[in-house]
């Protein structure tokens, strides 16, 4: 017995010696590469990521291109531009809640594909109308409404689809990668829109967005993962919608984040709806530099997406969310101080800070929600939160436009950014401030009692 033990120890020693040179060999290189690329080594997630990255780039171009078309081609007023911004988000109020129930009944990938093709058709109608000489502000509003409706269904299906494609422990990485590429797209998109506006026309940006939706659809069609939709008894649509709302309202973490998102989105969208007019009209920049400047501020999103995981590990996931969403919000007040020359540094620095905080907080909280909420409720819970969050966006855009018409664009920015700075108080009043980390695992039966499908 003792000889066998000594032999085993000697064999173990020899085994350890043989392993040393391999640490820098091909096996270690493969492990390092796997850690570096992570989920991107998985074909289905990679296709989803490529499609989403392309679509995000197109949408980022449109964020600047659509108001540029209104301002430079149609000579629209500040209020008309704010109406256009509101139209993009109004569908969340109109169809958001039933969309969640429908998505929970249907294969999520099919819903995403239908939304991609519908968005592509909507944006292609703008250059077609321009060629025919019939383009007007009414059509831009209709296009914004159509694309916004498609976005409601896509975003709802996407949040419910991701947990079926990626295992729970990898959701934080998946959200970080998807948010990271989205923020890189936000960084490049406005610059591309400005460049297209100078080289061709602002309408060219909408053609790019239409093409990006086609890329997204093709990537989704190539995903091999077979989604399983759990069968459940069909009930009245109103009852299924109530299940999602009740789940959110009963959970203090979900409820607090929802209320924060409502106020923060109202304020930020009001500010963003006036941003192009502020930079062109008040500060005096041309279309190209405007796009480049907005692109520079999007670097904050890239920083936030890639900082989310280490920040959550260092501070704790709950504290990281609190720091990002509440701690950095007051920096936004510096944006209203922006002016030509050195004053633009304040604009860029403050924008980077608040965007980084929001994105980092969203990455962490999105991963938490996808692992916390039962799959059969995810669509309805997601839309319940987003209807409140995004439903405030049209109000913010209209409020900012009204304030700009009544007083000035800069005064409207002060009001909107002041509200955003105070929005973090909602999170400080929630249980989030008493936690280091967000809860792990699914909601308990008691937490979802009274809802269907549990």
Beta strands, then each sheet from edge to edge (+ up, - down):
end
